[in-house]
Amino acid sequence: LSDADLSFASFERAQINEATIGTGTVLEGADFTRASLRSTTVIGVAQSRRVVFDYADLQAARVSGSSVISASLYGAKLSGVRVDGSRILISKMQKAELKHAIFVDSIFDRVDLRKASLDGITINAVIFTSINAADASFRDADFFGVNMRNLAAQNADFSGATLQNVDLSHAMLEGASFRSATLATVNFTGAHLDGADFTGCTGTAGSPSIFIGIVGRPIRLSNSLQQ
């Protein structure tokens, strides 16, 4: 599908598995609602505004070197997706399933991840800007070198996750769960942690005062995190 103009085309419920959507392809306004695009590769695509992937099956797909702007992926199946060197901007991903996905060296700006499932995801060298992940699940996720300043993740679940070199300053994390998480150099300065649960948390990578400057009162901090 390289160099194809698919502007405003309808692929609703289409079967487009293992396809390659490459450089020069125009996806402006295309509709892939409930389509199957398993193991599809999107590479070098820059013209992809207002694409609809609601309830689409994109499991094991790859998005590389592309810009996705004002897309809708409500309830999409994205388990095992890999996003690298890309920008995902002003997009809706509520209730999407992103289990064991991989995000690397990418920017997510103004993305709505409310109630999304991101269990087991790996997020490495990623910038999250103005992200709403309230009620989302990040159980057993791995975060490495991630900027999540001002993240809105009230009541989100980070149980069992590993957070290393992560900036959560000024994040809204009221009621979030970090049970049994590993915190290695995490910046919580100015974060709202009222009611956040840190039962069984371990590791501060030499930063035992990571909770200085927080807003609110977290619960069940382990002794190792309070020293």
N, C-alpha and C positions, 0 to 999 in steps of 0.2 A: 504493500500500500504506500510505498514511497512516492512523493510528488503528487499524490492524489488530492483533489479538492473535494472534501466530504462535508462542506459547509451545509449545515441544517439538514443533512441526510438522516433518515430514520433507519436504525438498525435494531429496533425493539424486538427482543427475543431471538435475535440472530445468533448463529453459531460461528464464531470467528476465532476458534482456538488456535494457539501456536502461530499466530500471524505476527508480522513485523510491520509496525507503523513507523516509518522513518522520516528522515529529514525532508522538508519540503511539503509534507502532508499538512493540509489545512483541516482542522476539526471544529472550526467555529460553529457552535450551536448544534452539533451532531447529537443524536439521541440514541444511547445504547441501553436504555432501560430494560432490565431483566435479560440482557444479552449475555452470552457465554464467551469470555475472552481469556480462558485459562492459558497460562504460559505464554501470553502475548507479550511482545517486546515493543515498548514505545521509546524511541531513541532520537534525540535531536529535534523534537517537535516543539516549535515556538508558538504556533498559531492554534491555540486550543482553548479559547474563551467559551464559557457557558456550555461546556459539554455535560451531558447528563448520563450518569452511570448508576442511577438509582436501582438498587437490588440486583445489579449486575454481578456476574461471577468472574472475578479477576484473580483467582487464586494462582499463586506462583508466577504472576506477571512481573515484568521489570520495567521501570520507568527510569531512563538514564539521560542526563543532559537535556532535560525538557522543562518547559514551563506550563503549568496547569493553573489556569486563572478562572475564578468564579465557576468552578465545577460543582456538580452535585453528585455525591456518592452515598446518598442516604441508604443505610441498610446494605451496602455493597459487601460482597464476600471478597476479602483481600488477604486472606491467610497466606503466609509465605511470600507476599509481595516484597520486591526489593526496589527501593527508591534511592538512587545515587546521583549526586551532582545535579540535582533538580530543584525547582522552586514550585511549591504548592501554595497558591495565594488565594485568599478570600473564598475559600471553598467549604462546602458542607459535607461532613462525614459522620453525622449523628448515627448512632447505632450500627456503624460499620464494624465488620469483624476483621481484625488485623493481627490475629494470633500468629506469633513466630515470624512476623514481618521483619525486614531489615531496612532501616533508614540510615544512610551514610552521606556525610558531606553535603547536606541539603538545607534548604530554608523552608520553614512552614510559617506562613504569616496570615493571621486572621482566619485560622481554620477552626471549624466547629467540630469538636470530637465528643460532644456530650453523649454519655451512655455508650460510647464505643468500647469494644473489647480488644485490648492490645496485650493480652497475656503472652508472656514469653518473647516479646518484641526486643530487638536489639537496636538501640539508637546511639550512633557514634558520630561525633563532630557535627552536630545539628544545631541550628538556631530555631527556637520556637518563639515567635513573636505574637502577642495578643491571641493566645490560644485559649479556647474554652473547652476544658476537659472535665467538667463537672460530672460526677457519677460514672466516670470512665473507669475501666479496670486495666491496671498495669501489673498484674500479679506476675512475679518471677521475671520481670523485665530487666534488661541490662542497659544502663545509661552510662555512656563514657564521653566526657568532654561536651556536655550538652548545656546550652544556654536556655533556661526556661524562666527567665525573669518575668515577673508579672503574670505567670501562669494562673489561670482560674481553674482550680481542680477541687472544688469543694466536694467532700464525700467520695473522692476517688480512692481506689484501692491499689496501693503500692506494696502489698504484702509480699515478702520474699524477694523483692527487687534488689538489685545492686546499683547504687548510685555513686559513681566515681568522677570527681572533678565536675560537679553539677552545680549550676547557679540557679537557685530557687528563691533568690532575694525578691522580696515584695510579692511573693506568690500568695494566692488566696487558697489556703489548704485546710480550712475549717472542716473538722469531722473526717479528714482523710485518714486512711489506715496505712501505717508503715510497719505493721507487725512482722517481726523476723526479717526486716530489711537490713542490708549492709550499707552503711553510710560512710563513704570514704571521700573526705574533702568535699563537703556539701555546704553551700552558702545559703543560710536561712535568714540572713539579715533583713529585718522588716517584714518577714513572712507572717501571714496570719495563720496561726496554728491552734486556735482555740478548739479543744476537743479532739485534736489529732492524736491518734493512738500509736505509740512507739514501743509497744510491748515486744520484748525479745530482740530489739534492735542491737546491732553490734557494729563496732568499728567507727573510728572518727579520723583515722590517718593522721594522728597527732594534733587534731583540732578538737579538744574536749569542750571548748566553749562555743560550739557551733550554734547553740541556742541563745546566745547573748544577742539582744536587740530584736527578738521576735515580738510579735503582737499576739496576745491571748495566752491561754494556758493549755499546753499539750498534756496528755495523760499517759501514765505508765511508762515514764522514761526509765530505762535500765540504769543501774548504778554506773556502768561503764560510760554512759553518755552524759552523766551528770557531774563527773569528777572535774 
